[in-house]
C-alpha cells in the first residue's frame, strides 16, 4: 500500500502519519483537470498564478493555512452540515472587530505543521524547536481572542488548539532565545538546563581569564612587554615573542616560526590546552546528546500538537474567508434539497477585482422547468465570463465561502464540467477539434441531472454544417436525456430554434449597441436570442487593418445579397412546383390513349415509331 511504499523510500518509520482519511467520490463535487484549468482555479490559462481564483481569495497568513485553503478549493464538499458550520463561523468572524489583529497574531505562528513533521522524523534543526516554542507561547493570547466566539466550529477549534504548558516550559529552559541554524557547532542548549554542560562550559569561559593572567605573569617573568598569548586552530595555544628577542626562558619550547616572530609553548600552557580542548569536545558531545533527547521529550505530545496545527490552519482559512467576504462584499449562499440554481446579481470574483471598470452583475434561474440556457451575443460580450462566474459561485458555496452575489440558492450539484476554448494537443497527436470532441464526450457520457455543464462554442473546429449538427445534437442530448444545468454559448443562430422544441430550454443573449462604427458591450444578460453577431466590429476593435475591414464589409454585403436572391429563387421555384397546374404533353396524351392489351406486335412497333416522331417535334 501507499504507507508501505513511503516507509520503504524513507527507510524509517513515519511517526508523524497518524491515520488515513478515506475520501469517497460522492463526498465532493467532481471537477476534471481540464475544467479546473478552464475555470483558472490556481493557474491561469497561460500557466501563471496571477488573476486566478486562488490569487484573489487566498490571503491566509500561515503556510499551513494556505495549503489547507488550496485543498478546500480543489475539493469542494457536498456535506451541507460541514458547509453550514463554516458559514456560521465566517458570519461570527464578520461581527468580530479584531480580524486584522487576529491575522497578525496568526501570522506569528509560522509553519509549525512542517516543523512538527521534521521533529517526528528527527531531522529538525534548532530553529524548528524555536518555532514550536514561540508558537506555544502565543497560544494563551489566541485563546483569549477566541473566548468571545460561540459558534460550534470555532468553539471546537479553540479546544483543539490546546495549551501544552509543560512542553513550553521545557523548551524555554532547554533552548537559548536565538539558536544557530545547526547543532554542529553547539551553542543551542541554554545555560542552567544541564549541570554537567554548565561545568564544561565554565572551563572554556574561565580559560579567557586564565590566559589574560598568564600573559601578565610571563611579561613580568621575561621582561618583554610585547609578549602575547594567543590561539589558532592549527597550532593551538602559544606564547609569541619578537624575532629579535635573544633571552628565551629554558622551559619555552618552539612551536612555530613566523617572519617577524617566534611562537612557543610551555608545559603549563600545554596542560591547560589539553584540559580546555577536551572540555570543548565533551561539551559539544553532551550538547548533541541533550538535543537528541529533546526529540524524545516532544514525541508524547506530537499527536496533540498536530491537532493544534490543523486547528490553526483552519482558523487561518476561516478568518481569511471572513476578511475576503467583508472586503469584496460577498453574501452567504443558502442550500436547497430541491433541484435548481438561483443567483441574483452574480459577479465573477476574479474579473471584478482585476478590472478597473464597474462589473455588470447578472442573474441566473435554473429550476426543474429550465435546464438549458442558449447564450448568444457578440464576441467580447461576456458569454464566457458569465458562464465561468456561475461555476465559480457554485464552487465557492461548496467550500463554505460567501459568494459574489446579492443572493444565491444552490440546489444539489454533483459535478462541474466545462468545454471552454480549445487548443491542439501536439504531444498526444490530437487536433483542436479532437480535443474539443473528447471534452464533449466526457460531459455527455458522465453528466447527470445534478451536473453543472458549461459548453462554449462547441463545433467551431470543423466545417459549418458538421459543427452545427454536432452542436445541435449535443444541446438536445443535454436538455432531453441528461437534464443537466447547462449553459450553452454559441454563434450558430440556428440553435436558437431549440427552445421551440423543448420547454426546458431558453434563449438569452448578452447585448451590445453600435455607436457609428464602434461597438459598446453592455454585458447585460437579456431574454431571447441576439439579433446580430457584431463580428466585423470586434475585428476592428482587435486592430485588423482598415482595408481588410472594408473588404470584409463588401464581401458581407455580397454574401447577404446572394443569399437573399437565392432564397427568393428557391421560394419562387417552390411556389411553381406546388401551386402551378402543368398541362400534359402530346407524347403523354398519346401514351394515355394506347391500350397495350389491344395491340398486335406490329401495331406496338408502329406506336413506338409514332412516339419517336412526336418527341422529335
Backbone torsions as a table, in degrees:
resi	resn	phi	psi	omega
1	UNK	NA	178.9	-176.3
2	UNK	-63.1	-39.9	-179.6
3	UNK	-64.5	-41.0	177.9
4	UNK	-62.5	-39.9	178.0
5	UNK	-62.5	-43.6	179.8
6	UNK	-63.0	-40.7	179.0
7	UNK	-66.4	-38.5	179.2
8	UNK	-65.0	-44.5	-176.9
9	UNK	-72.1	-30.7	178.9
10	UNK	-86.6	-13.0	-178.9
11	UNK	55.7	34.5	-178.4
12	UNK	-163.6	164.7	173.3
13	UNK	-68.6	160.6	-179.1
14	UNK	-120.9	74.8	-174.2
15	UNK	-66.6	-18.1	-179.3
16	UNK	-79.7	-10.5	175.9
17	UNK	-89.9	108.2	-172.2
18	UNK	-98.0	-9.3	-178.4
19	UNK	171.2	172.0	-179.5
20	UNK	-119.8	130.9	175.4
21	UNK	-98.8	122.9	179.4
22	UNK	-86.1	122.6	179.0
23	UNK	-106.5	123.8	178.6
24	UNK	-96.3	147.0	-176.6
25	UNK	-58.3	-36.5	-176.3
26	UNK	-78.8	-4.6	179.4
27	UNK	-76.2	-19.1	-174.6
28	UNK	-135.5	164.8	174.3
29	UNK	-78.0	124.8	-178.1
30	UNK	-83.2	130.1	177.9
31	UNK	-132.4	117.4	-177.6
32	UNK	-72.3	160.1	-175.8
33	UNK	-55.4	-39.5	-179.4
34	UNK	-66.0	-37.2	178.2
35	UNK	-68.5	-38.2	175.3
36	UNK	-58.2	-43.0	-179.6
37	UNK	-65.6	-45.9	-178.0
38	UNK	-63.4	-32.6	179.7
39	UNK	-83.1	-8.0	177.4
40	UNK	54.6	55.9	-178.3
41	UNK	-72.1	-51.4	-179.7
42	UNK	-123.3	-18.0	175.1
43	UNK	-131.9	140.5	176.1
44	UNK	-79.6	175.8	-174.9
45	UNK	-64.9	-19.1	177.5
46	UNK	-89.4	-2.2	179.3
47	UNK	93.9	-0.8	178.8
48	UNK	-88.2	173.8	-177.6
49	UNK	-102.1	-8.1	-179.5
50	UNK	-80.4	155.1	179.3
51	UNK	54.9	45.9	173.6
52	UNK	-120.2	166.5	178.7
53	UNK	-61.9	-39.9	179.5
54	UNK	-64.4	-39.9	-179.4
55	UNK	-65.1	-35.4	-178.9
56	UNK	-75.5	-39.8	-170.4
57	UNK	-98.1	-20.0	-175.6
58	UNK	-87.1	95.3	172.8
59	UNK	-117.9	30.1	177.1
60	UNK	-63.2	157.9	-173.6
61	UNK	-115.3	-0.1	175.9
62	UNK	-124.8	146.1	177.8
63	UNK	-58.9	-37.7	-179.1
64	UNK	-70.9	-31.8	174.6
65	UNK	-66.5	-39.6	178.6
66	UNK	-64.0	-40.7	178.9
67	UNK	-65.7	-40.9	-179.9
68	UNK	-66.8	-41.2	-179.7
69	UNK	-63.1	-39.5	177.4
70	UNK	-62.4	-40.5	178.0
71	UNK	-64.1	-40.6	176.8
72	UNK	-59.8	-44.4	-174.5
73	UNK	-67.1	-36.0	-177.1
74	UNK	-87.9	-7.2	178.1
75	UNK	-138.7	71.7	179.2
76	UNK	-64.5	134.8	-173.5
77	UNK	-88.2	161.0	175.0
78	UNK	-111.3	-5.6	-178.9
79	UNK	-74.8	105.4	-175.0
80	UNK	-66.0	-28.3	179.2
81	UNK	-64.8	-46.1	178.4
82	UNK	-63.3	-44.2	-178.7
83	UNK	-64.3	-37.9	179.1
84	UNK	-65.5	-41.7	177.9
85	UNK	-61.6	-39.6	178.3
86	UNK	-65.0	-44.8	179.3
87	UNK	-61.0	-42.6	179.8
88	UNK	-63.0	-39.0	178.2
89	UNK	-64.1	-44.1	179.2
90	UNK	-63.4	-41.7	-179.8
91	UNK	-60.5	-42.8	179.6
92	UNK	-70.0	-37.6	177.5
93	UNK	-62.8	-31.0	178.2
94	UNK	-66.9	-28.0	178.1
95	UNK	-84.1	-10.4	-178.8
96	UNK	-82.2	130.1	-174.6
97	UNK	-80.5	-12.1	-172.8
98	UNK	-109.7	39.1	-179.2
99	UNK	-60.5	-45.0	-178.8
100	UNK	-63.6	-41.7	178.5
101	UNK	-64.0	-38.7	178.8
102	UNK	-63.7	-41.6	178.6
103	UNK	-66.1	-38.4	177.5
104	UNK	-63.5	-37.6	177.7
105	UNK	-67.9	-45.3	179.5
106	UNK	-62.3	-34.6	-177.6
107	UNK	-59.7	-28.6	-176.8
108	UNK	-76.7	-13.5	-177.8
109	UNK	-72.8	-28.3	-179.8
110	UNK	67.7	-159.3	-175.5
111	UNK	-100.3	70.4	-178.6
112	UNK	-71.8	-19.0	177.1
113	UNK	-61.1	-47.0	178.5
114	UNK	-70.7	-37.4	178.4
115	UNK	-60.7	-41.7	178.8
116	UNK	-65.1	-37.4	178.0
117	UNK	-63.0	-41.6	179.2
118	UNK	-68.8	-36.1	176.9
119	UNK	-64.1	-43.3	-180.0
120	UNK	-62.2	-36.2	-179.6
121	UNK	-87.5	0.9	179.6
122	UNK	60.2	33.3	175.3
123	UNK	-114.1	9.5	-175.9
124	UNK	-69.7	146.0	174.4
125	UNK	-97.0	166.6	-177.5
126	UNK	-53.3	-35.0	-177.2
127	UNK	-75.0	-17.1	171.1
128	UNK	-67.4	-42.7	176.1
129	UNK	-65.4	-38.1	177.6
130	UNK	-62.1	-42.4	179.6
131	UNK	-63.1	-41.3	177.4
132	UNK	-63.9	-44.6	179.1
133	UNK	-60.1	-45.5	-179.0
134	UNK	-65.7	-36.6	178.8
135	UNK	-65.8	-43.8	179.5
136	UNK	-63.7	-32.6	179.0
137	UNK	-69.2	-21.8	-179.7
138	UNK	-85.9	-15.4	-174.7
139	UNK	-58.4	-43.2	179.4
140	UNK	-57.3	-40.5	179.2
141	UNK	-65.6	-37.3	179.1
142	UNK	-69.7	-39.5	176.0
143	UNK	-59.8	-40.1	179.9
144	UNK	-63.9	-39.7	178.1
145	UNK	-65.3	-40.1	-174.9
146	UNK	-82.7	-5.4	-178.0
147	UNK	-63.3	-21.9	-176.9
148	UNK	-83.6	-11.8	-175.5
149	UNK	-82.5	146.5	-176.0
150	UNK	-125.5	-13.2	-177.8
151	UNK	-68.1	152.4	-172.1
152	UNK	-57.3	-47.0	-175.5
153	UNK	-69.7	-40.3	179.9
154	UNK	-66.8	-38.6	176.9
155	UNK	-64.0	-40.6	178.9
156	UNK	-65.8	-41.1	177.6
157	UNK	-62.7	-37.8	178.6
158	UNK	-60.5	-41.4	178.1
159	UNK	-67.1	-41.1	-176.9
160	UNK	-67.3	-22.8	179.4
161	UNK	-62.5	-36.1	179.0
162	UNK	71.1	-173.2	-179.2
163	UNK	-127.6	-50.7	176.5
164	UNK	59.5	46.3	-176.3
165	UNK	-64.9	-40.4	-178.5
166	UNK	-67.5	-42.6	178.8
167	UNK	-64.6	-40.0	177.8
168	UNK	-61.1	-44.9	179.6
169	UNK	-61.4	-40.7	178.4
170	UNK	-60.8	-49.4	-178.0
171	UNK	-66.8	-33.6	177.7
172	UNK	-67.8	-35.3	177.9
173	UNK	-76.2	-33.5	-171.1
174	UNK	-81.6	-33.9	-170.9
175	UNK	-108.9	146.3	170.2
176	UNK	-73.2	167.4	-174.8
177	UNK	-61.5	-45.5	-178.3
178	UNK	-126.6	83.6	-178.1
179	UNK	-69.7	157.2	176.6
180	UNK	-69.5	172.8	-177.6
181	UNK	-67.4	-39.2	-174.9
182	UNK	-120.0	153.7	176.0
183	UNK	-81.5	-12.5	-171.4
184	UNK	-50.3	-44.8	-176.0
185	UNK	-99.3	8.5	178.0
186	UNK	76.2	-162.6	-179.8
187	UNK	76.8	24.6	-178.1
188	UNK	-104.5	-46.3	-176.7
189	UNK	-75.7	134.5	-176.2
190	UNK	-75.6	153.2	175.0
191	UNK	-64.7	142.4	179.6
192	UNK	91.9	-10.5	-179.0
193	UNK	-77.6	-37.1	-179.5
194	UNK	-138.5	126.3	-174.6
195	UNK	-64.8	-43.4	-178.7
196	UNK	-64.2	-39.2	178.2
197	UNK	-65.0	-38.2	178.8
198	UNK	-63.0	-40.4	-179.4
199	UNK	-64.3	-44.6	179.6
200	UNK	-64.5	-37.3	178.0
201	UNK	-69.2	-33.0	-179.8
202	UNK	-64.2	-35.1	177.2
203	UNK	-59.3	-43.9	179.3
204	UNK	-66.9	-42.2	-178.9
205	UNK	-67.4	-38.4	-179.7
206	UNK	-72.6	-17.9	-179.4
207	UNK	-62.1	-36.7	-179.3
208	UNK	-61.2	-42.9	179.1
209	UNK	-67.7	-39.6	179.0
210	UNK	-61.1	-43.9	-179.4
211	UNK	-65.0	-37.8	177.0
212	UNK	-63.4	-44.4	179.5
213	UNK	-65.4	-40.6	179.8
214	UNK	-62.6	-41.8	179.8
215	UNK	-61.1	-42.3	179.0
216	UNK	-65.3	-42.1	-179.2
217	UNK	-64.5	-43.2	-177.8
218	UNK	-70.1	-31.5	175.2
219	UNK	-64.7	-42.4	179.1
220	UNK	-67.2	-39.1	-177.4
221	UNK	-68.2	-41.4	-176.4
222	UNK	-93.2	-18.4	-175.0
223	UNK	74.3	14.1	-179.8
224	UNK	-101.8	109.1	-175.9
225	UNK	-72.3	-19.5	-177.2
226	UNK	-93.1	3.5	-179.7
227	UNK	-61.2	137.7	-179.9
228	UNK	-130.4	147.3	172.3
229	UNK	-112.6	126.0	-176.8
230	UNK	-142.4	-170.4	-177.4
231	UNK	-153.1	139.5	165.3
232	UNK	-138.1	163.6	-171.8
233	UNK	-68.5	-26.6	-175.3
234	UNK	-81.5	-50.2	-172.9
235	UNK	-104.4	-7.0	178.9
236	UNK	80.5	-149.1	-178.3
237	UNK	-79.3	150.3	-177.3
238	UNK	-155.2	161.6	170.5
239	UNK	-113.6	126.3	-173.8
240	UNK	-109.3	128.9	175.3
241	UNK	-122.7	155.0	178.9
242	UNK	-66.8	158.9	-176.7
243	UNK	-65.5	-29.6	-175.5
244	UNK	-87.1	5.1	179.9
245	UNK	-75.8	122.1	-175.0
246	UNK	-97.7	-30.9	-177.9
247	UNK	-95.9	111.8	-177.5
248	UNK	-117.3	127.9	177.4
249	UNK	-57.2	147.1	-174.9
250	UNK	-68.0	-24.9	-179.4
251	UNK	-86.4	2.4	176.4
252	UNK	-82.2	127.0	179.0
253	UNK	-112.6	123.3	-176.6
254	UNK	-64.1	131.0	-180.0
255	UNK	-113.8	-33.9	-175.9
256	UNK	-158.0	139.1	177.2
257	UNK	-109.9	128.3	177.0
258	UNK	-113.1	176.6	-178.2
259	UNK	-62.6	-42.8	-175.2
260	UNK	-120.0	10.5	-177.2
261	UNK	-154.9	163.0	173.4
262	UNK	-123.3	141.7	179.6
263	UNK	-115.2	136.5	-175.1
264	UNK	-129.0	167.4	172.3
265	UNK	-137.3	150.1	178.4
266	UNK	-115.5	160.3	176.7
267	UNK	-55.4	-38.0	179.3
268	UNK	-64.5	-44.2	-178.7
269	UNK	-68.7	-34.5	178.7
270	UNK	-65.5	-42.0	178.6
271	UNK	-62.8	-42.0	178.6
272	UNK	-64.0	-41.5	-179.5
273	UNK	-60.0	-45.3	179.8
274	UNK	-60.8	-40.8	-178.5
275	UNK	-66.4	-43.6	-177.4
276	UNK	-69.5	-47.0	-178.3
277	UNK	-63.9	-38.1	176.5
278	UNK	-63.6	-40.0	179.5
279	UNK	-64.9	-39.9	179.1
280	UNK	-62.8	-45.2	-179.8
281	UNK	-64.5	-43.0	179.7
282	UNK	-65.9	-37.6	179.7
283	UNK	-65.7	-42.5	-179.6
284	UNK	-66.1	-41.6	178.8
285	UNK	-63.7	-42.3	179.1
286	UNK	-66.2	-39.4	180.0
287	UNK	-63.7	-39.8	177.7
288	UNK	-65.2	-37.7	178.1
289	UNK	-65.9	-41.3	177.8
290	UNK	-65.1	-37.0	178.3
291	UNK	-65.0	-43.2	177.5
292	UNK	-62.3	-35.5	180.0
293	UNK	-66.9	-25.3	177.9
294	UNK	-60.8	-37.9	178.5
295	UNK	-56.9	-46.5	-178.3
296	UNK	-65.6	-32.9	-178.2
297	UNK	-76.1	-23.9	178.6
298	UNK	-84.7	-30.2	-172.5
299	UNK	-53.8	-40.5	179.3
300	UNK	-59.4	-26.0	-179.4
301	UNK	-95.7	2.6	-171.4
302	UNK	-60.3	-46.1	-177.9
303	UNK	-60.0	-46.2	178.6
304	UNK	-64.6	-36.1	178.6
305	UNK	-66.2	-37.6	178.5
306	UNK	-67.4	-38.5	175.0
307	UNK	-61.9	-42.6	179.1
308	UNK	-62.9	-42.1	179.8
309	UNK	-63.3	-41.0	178.7
310	UNK	-66.7	-38.1	177.3
311	UNK	-63.0	-40.0	176.6
312	UNK	-62.3	-42.5	179.5
313	UNK	-62.4	-45.1	-178.8
314	UNK	-67.1	-39.6	177.3
315	UNK	-62.3	-40.0	177.3
316	UNK	-60.0	-43.2	-179.8
317	UNK	-65.7	-44.3	-178.2
318	UNK	-65.9	-42.0	177.1
319	UNK	-63.8	-39.5	177.3
320	UNK	-61.0	-45.8	-179.3
321	UNK	-66.6	-33.7	176.6
322	UNK	-67.0	-43.0	178.6
323	UNK	-63.4	-42.0	178.8
324	UNK	-65.2	-40.6	179.8
325	UNK	-62.9	-39.7	-179.8
326	UNK	-71.9	-45.3	-176.6
327	UNK	-68.4	-40.8	-173.8
328	UNK	-98.0	2.2	176.6
329	UNK	60.7	57.3	175.6
330	UNK	-94.3	160.3	178.2
331	UNK	-124.1	159.6	178.7
332	UNK	-77.0	124.8	175.4
333	UNK	-78.5	161.5	173.8
334	UNK	-117.7	155.8	-178.0
335	UNK	-111.2	148.2	-179.6
336	UNK	-132.9	141.7	175.7
337	UNK	-78.8	-12.1	179.0
338	UNK	-83.4	159.7	-179.1
339	UNK	-75.0	132.1	176.0
340	UNK	146.8	160.5	173.3
341	UNK	-138.2	119.4	179.5
342	UNK	-121.1	124.0	178.8
343	UNK	-131.0	126.4	176.2
344	UNK	-108.2	125.0	178.0
345	UNK	52.8	51.4	177.2
346	UNK	-73.0	150.5	-179.2
347	UNK	-132.4	153.8	176.2
348	UNK	-82.3	119.1	-172.8
349	UNK	-63.1	-28.7	-178.2
350	UNK	-89.2	-46.4	-176.4
351	UNK	-62.5	-40.0	-177.1
352	UNK	-68.4	-28.2	177.7
353	UNK	-84.1	-28.9	-178.6
354	UNK	-81.2	-25.2	-175.9
355	UNK	-92.5	141.6	176.0
356	UNK	-83.8	-14.5	-179.9
357	UNK	-87.8	161.2	177.8
358	UNK	-64.7	132.2	178.7
359	UNK	-87.8	129.6	-178.1
360	UNK	-86.2	112.3	-179.8
361	UNK	-75.0	156.6	179.6
362	UNK	-140.2	157.8	-177.3
363	UNK	-99.2	165.9	172.6
364	UNK	-146.7	137.5	178.5
365	UNK	-139.1	88.1	173.0
366	UNK	-94.8	132.7	177.9
367	UNK	-143.8	-173.0	176.2
368	UNK	-64.8	-23.4	-179.0
369	UNK	-90.6	-17.5	-179.8
370	UNK	-129.5	115.4	-178.1
371	UNK	-121.3	-15.5	-178.0
372	UNK	-137.9	126.7	173.4
373	UNK	-109.5	118.0	173.9
374	UNK	-87.9	113.4	-173.2
375	UNK	-105.2	119.4	175.8
376	UNK	-118.5	169.3	-179.3
377	UNK	144.1	171.6	-175.3
378	UNK	-70.5	156.0	167.8
379	UNK	-58.8	146.0	-176.2
380	UNK	72.7	4.0	-178.3
381	UNK	-79.2	-16.8	177.1
382	UNK	111.3	14.9	-178.1
383	UNK	-63.4	-50.0	-178.5
384	UNK	-65.6	-39.2	178.6
385	UNK	-61.5	-43.8	179.6
386	UNK	-61.5	-45.3	-178.7
387	UNK	-64.7	-44.9	-179.8
388	UNK	-63.7	-38.2	-177.5
389	UNK	-64.0	-35.6	177.0
390	UNK	-62.1	-47.1	-179.4
391	UNK	-63.1	-41.1	-178.5
392	UNK	-69.1	-36.1	177.0
393	UNK	-64.9	-43.4	177.4
394	UNK	-62.4	-43.1	179.9
395	UNK	-63.5	-46.7	-179.4
396	UNK	-60.9	-39.1	178.0
397	UNK	-59.9	-33.5	-175.8
398	UNK	-90.3	8.3	165.6
399	UNK	-107.9	1.9	179.6
400	UNK	91.8	3.9	-177.9
401	UNK	-80.4	159.5	165.8
402	UNK	-74.7	164.9	-171.7
403	UNK	-128.9	155.0	179.5
404	UNK	-78.9	84.8	-179.7
405	UNK	-165.0	167.7	172.6
406	UNK	-81.0	-33.7	179.2
407	UNK	-158.1	144.5	177.2
408	UNK	-147.5	127.7	174.8
409	UNK	-121.7	117.5	-172.9
410	UNK	-111.2	119.6	174.7
411	UNK	-83.0	-165.6	-177.8
412	UNK	-68.4	124.7	176.7
413	UNK	-130.8	128.9	-179.2
414	UNK	-109.5	-25.5	-178.2
415	UNK	-148.4	154.4	171.6
416	UNK	-124.1	120.7	178.3
417	UNK	-114.8	143.5	173.1
418	UNK	-133.7	140.4	171.0
419	UNK	-130.3	81.5	-173.7
420	UNK	-126.8	126.7	179.2
421	UNK	67.5	168.3	178.8
422	UNK	-164.7	148.0	172.6
423	UNK	-149.1	158.2	-177.9
424	UNK	-73.9	158.3	178.8
425	UNK	-115.4	86.4	-173.3
426	UNK	-65.1	-36.3	-177.6
427	UNK	-62.4	-35.0	-180.0
428	UNK	-96.3	0.1	179.2
429	UNK	69.9	34.5	-178.2
430	UNK	-113.8	132.9	178.4
431	UNK	-75.4	170.3	177.1
432	UNK	-56.4	-44.9	-178.1
433	UNK	-66.8	-36.9	178.8
434	UNK	-65.2	-41.2	176.7
435	UNK	-61.2	-44.8	179.8
436	UNK	-59.9	-45.5	-178.9
437	UNK	-69.3	-33.7	177.7
438	UNK	-63.8	-41.4	178.4
439	UNK	-66.6	-41.8	178.3
440	UNK	-63.7	-39.7	179.4
441	UNK	-62.7	-40.2	177.9
442	UNK	-59.6	-42.0	179.8
443	UNK	-66.6	-48.5	-174.8
444	UNK	-68.9	-29.0	-178.5
445	UNK	-86.7	-24.4	-173.1
446	UNK	-119.0	-10.5	-179.2
447	UNK	-68.1	151.3	176.6
448	UNK	-129.0	179.8	179.9
449	UNK	-68.7	-13.4	179.1
450	UNK	-102.2	6.5	-178.5
451	UNK	-86.5	146.9	172.1
452	UNK	-100.9	120.8	-174.1
453	UNK	-118.5	129.9	175.4
454	UNK	-115.1	113.1	-180.0
455	UNK	-117.9	117.7	-175.8
456	UNK	-121.1	115.0	172.6
457	UNK	57.4	42.2	178.3
458	UNK	-69.5	141.2	178.4
459	UNK	93.7	-1.2	-175.4
460	UNK	-78.7	-9.5	-176.6
461	UNK	-86.6	6.2	-179.7
462	UNK	-136.2	-167.6	-177.9
463	UNK	-64.9	160.2	-174.3
464	UNK	-57.2	-50.9	-175.7
465	UNK	-68.6	-40.1	176.7
466	UNK	-61.8	-47.2	-178.8
467	UNK	-62.5	-44.9	179.1
468	UNK	-61.5	-43.5	-178.8
469	UNK	-63.3	-44.0	179.7
470	UNK	-65.7	-43.8	179.5
471	UNK	-60.7	-43.6	179.9
472	UNK	-61.6	-47.1	-177.6
473	UNK	-65.5	-38.6	178.2
474	UNK	-64.6	-45.0	179.1
475	UNK	-61.4	-42.6	178.4
476	UNK	-61.7	-44.4	-179.8
477	UNK	-60.4	-43.0	-177.7
478	UNK	-67.2	-41.8	-176.1
479	UNK	-84.0	-32.7	-173.7
480	UNK	-89.3	-45.5	-172.2
481	UNK	-100.5	-46.5	-174.9
482	UNK	-83.9	-45.5	179.8
483	UNK	74.2	25.1	179.5
484	UNK	-72.6	160.1	170.4
485	UNK	-71.4	109.6	-170.9
486	UNK	-122.2	126.7	169.7
487	UNK	-106.9	115.2	-169.8
488	UNK	-121.5	99.8	179.4
489	UNK	-91.6	138.0	-177.1
490	UNK	-155.6	156.9	169.9
491	UNK	-106.6	-0.2	174.7
492	UNK	-80.4	100.0	-176.8
493	UNK	-67.9	-18.4	176.8
494	UNK	-61.7	-27.9	-178.7
495	UNK	-67.8	-18.7	-179.5
496	UNK	-68.2	-4.5	175.5
497	UNK	-83.9	-10.9	-177.1
498	UNK	-60.1	-42.6	179.3
499	UNK	-58.5	-22.0	177.3
500	UNK	-68.6	-24.9	-178.6
501	UNK	-99.1	-21.2	-176.7
502	UNK	-131.2	120.0	-176.3
503	UNK	-65.4	-26.8	-176.0
504	UNK	-85.6	4.4	176.1
505	UNK	-107.8	141.4	178.9
506	UNK	-136.4	149.9	174.9
507	UNK	-94.1	134.5	169.9
508	UNK	-138.1	161.0	178.3
509	UNK	-147.4	157.3	174.1
510	UNK	-102.0	122.6	-167.0
511	UNK	-86.6	161.2	174.5
512	UNK	-152.4	156.2	177.4
513	UNK	-129.6	155.5	179.7
514	UNK	-102.1	137.2	171.9
515	UNK	-120.6	95.3	-174.9
516	UNK	65.7	-122.8	178.3
517	UNK	-91.3	1.4	-176.5
518	UNK	-103.3	160.3	180.0
519	UNK	-121.8	138.8	177.8
520	UNK	-117.2	120.1	179.8
521	UNK	-84.7	126.5	-179.2
522	UNK	-89.7	-21.0	179.3
523	UNK	55.5	25.0	-178.2
524	UNK	-107.0	124.9	180.0
525	UNK	-77.6	127.1	-179.0
526	UNK	-130.0	154.4	178.9
527	UNK	-70.0	154.9	177.7
528	UNK	89.6	167.3	179.3
529	UNK	-81.0	160.6	174.7
530	UNK	-72.0	153.5	-178.0
531	UNK	-96.8	-13.8	174.6
532	UNK	-160.7	169.0	-171.3
533	UNK	-100.0	-20.7	-179.2
534	UNK	58.5	31.9	-177.1
535	UNK	-63.5	-42.2	-178.9
536	UNK	-67.8	-35.9	179.5
537	UNK	-66.3	-40.2	178.4
538	UNK	-67.1	-38.7	177.1
539	UNK	-61.3	-38.6	178.3
540	UNK	-66.1	-40.6	176.7
541	UNK	-61.3	-34.6	-177.6
542	UNK	-74.4	-10.6	177.6
543	UNK	99.4	17.2	175.0
544	UNK	-61.9	134.8	-177.8
545	UNK	-54.8	147.8	-175.4
546	UNK	-62.3	-36.0	-179.8
547	UNK	-65.1	-32.7	176.9
548	UNK	-70.1	-41.2	178.8
549	UNK	-61.5	-44.0	-180.0
550	UNK	-62.9	-44.4	178.9
551	UNK	-62.0	-38.1	179.7
552	UNK	-66.6	-38.4	178.6
553	UNK	-64.3	-42.3	178.1
554	UNK	-62.4	-43.5	179.9
555	UNK	-65.3	-38.8	178.6
556	UNK	-62.3	-44.0	178.4
557	UNK	-61.6	-42.6	179.6
558	UNK	-62.4	-44.3	-179.1
559	UNK	-65.7	-41.4	179.9
560	UNK	-66.2	-39.2	178.1
561	UNK	-64.3	-45.8	178.7
562	UNK	-60.1	-41.9	-179.5
563	UNK	-64.2	-38.6	179.9
564	UNK	-66.8	-42.2	179.2
565	UNK	-64.3	-44.8	179.6
566	UNK	-61.3	-41.5	179.4
567	UNK	-63.3	-37.3	179.5
568	UNK	-67.3	-42.6	178.9
569	UNK	-63.8	-41.6	179.3
570	UNK	-64.2	-41.6	179.2
571	UNK	-63.2	-42.1	-179.3
572	UNK	-65.2	-42.8	179.6
573	UNK	-62.4	-40.6	179.0
574	UNK	-65.2	-38.4	179.0
575	UNK	-64.1	-43.9	178.6
576	UNK	-62.6	-40.6	-175.2
577	UNK	-64.9	-42.5	-173.0
578	UNK	-96.0	-21.4	-173.1
579	UNK	-107.1	-25.3	-174.9
580	UNK	-82.0	148.1	175.1
581	UNK	-99.4	119.8	-175.4
582	UNK	-100.0	125.5	179.5
583	UNK	-74.4	140.6	178.0
584	UNK	-67.9	146.7	179.5
585	UNK	-77.7	170.9	-179.6
586	UNK	-63.3	-38.2	178.0
587	UNK	-63.0	-44.1	180.0
588	UNK	-63.6	-38.9	178.4
589	UNK	-63.7	-42.9	-179.3
590	UNK	-63.2	-42.0	179.0
591	UNK	-62.8	-38.4	-179.4
592	UNK	-65.0	-28.1	-177.7
593	UNK	-80.4	-21.2	-174.6
594	UNK	-80.6	133.1	173.2
595	UNK	-111.1	106.4	-175.2
596	UNK	-58.4	-27.8	-177.4
597	UNK	-70.7	-21.7	-177.1
598	UNK	-95.0	-3.2	-173.9
599	UNK	-94.5	138.1	170.0
600	UNK	-82.2	166.1	178.5
601	UNK	-55.3	-39.5	-179.7
602	UNK	-68.7	-40.0	179.1
603	UNK	-64.1	-38.9	178.7
604	UNK	-63.3	-41.7	178.9
605	UNK	-65.4	-39.4	177.3
606	UNK	-63.2	-38.6	-179.8
607	UNK	-63.4	-39.5	178.9
608	UNK	-63.0	-43.3	178.3
609	UNK	-62.4	-38.3	179.5
610	UNK	-64.7	-42.4	179.0
611	UNK	-64.1	-38.2	177.3
612	UNK	-62.5	-41.1	179.4
613	UNK	-63.4	-40.0	178.8
614	UNK	-65.0	-39.4	179.4
615	UNK	-65.1	-34.7	-179.3
616	UNK	-69.1	-23.8	177.6
617	UNK	-69.0	NA	NA
